[in-house]
Amino acid sequence: MIDTNNLNDLIGADVYGSDDQKIGSVGQVYVDAEAQTPTWVTIKTGLFGTSETFAPLDDASFDGNEVRVAYTKDKVKDAPRISSDGNISHEEEDALYTYYGNGAPTPAAPLYDQDADRRPAPPEAHERTDSYDVSGPTTDDAMTRSEEQLHVGTEKVETGRARLRKHVVTEQVTKTVPVSHEEVTVTREAITDANIGDAMAGGELTSEEHEVVLTGERVVTSKETVPVERVSLGTETVTEQQQVTADVSHEEIELVDPDTDGRPSQ
């Protein structure tokens, strides 16, 4: 049973259809101006709850957390779109009652938003004249002013990769090497008492040859592989300053003077 004792609890409650499908959440509650009983709710639907549709509370139930209406999700979402910014006109009521087929309203009892001033609007004016929340469930004797704060942090991401690669490069090297060789020299000695014995050792007149082996050095090359250097990869952290710009919102509270037709004081 939904009555005036739990109206405030309805705001924000999840709404389910008769097919157990979630439709959205309660945005506003409308009560009969004469009987003071809740008769309609607006249900916020869409990805961010930016769209509202009306659903009757006939045969609806509320368990303190969830509202269940007597219509399917598709039925409610296809209801006529009516502005939910205040009281509902008789023409808008007729369109809703015709769509849902749940009877006709009492002409002398227009509906009004339970968050408005709790007084029915006159028959010739069914528009809401005040958009300020003066009796909602989040309002007490004082207002809380909130603001957004920007929190900036860092995270590590991969920015690139470095790798070492080794390949062979061939180049020419020139070195100077001393190379020796033997050459023939002829030495002539005069006959003296010291060597006359050697000179008279052979025959008087003979033919003979004397041979000397000549030697020389030649260049020989060889190569060997030796380690000359070690190269490795490492990282170092370099810190730099970056500026971050973002929009933040904050609330401001101003005084509404009732003596100035409800306009905020300057």
ABEGO torsion letter per residue (X at the ends): XBBAAAAAAABGBBBBBAAGBBAEBBABBBBBAAAGBBABBBBBBEAAGABBBBBBABGBBBAGABBBBABBAAAAAABBBBBAAEBBBAAAAAAAAAAAGAEBBBAABBBBBAABAGBBBBAABABBABABBAABAABBABBBBBBBBBBBBBBBBBAEBBBBBBBBBBBBBBBBBBBBBBBBBBBBBBBBAAAAAAAAABBABBBBBBBBBBBBBBBBBBBBBBBABBBBBBBBBBBBBBBBBBBBBBBBBBBBBAAAGGBBBX
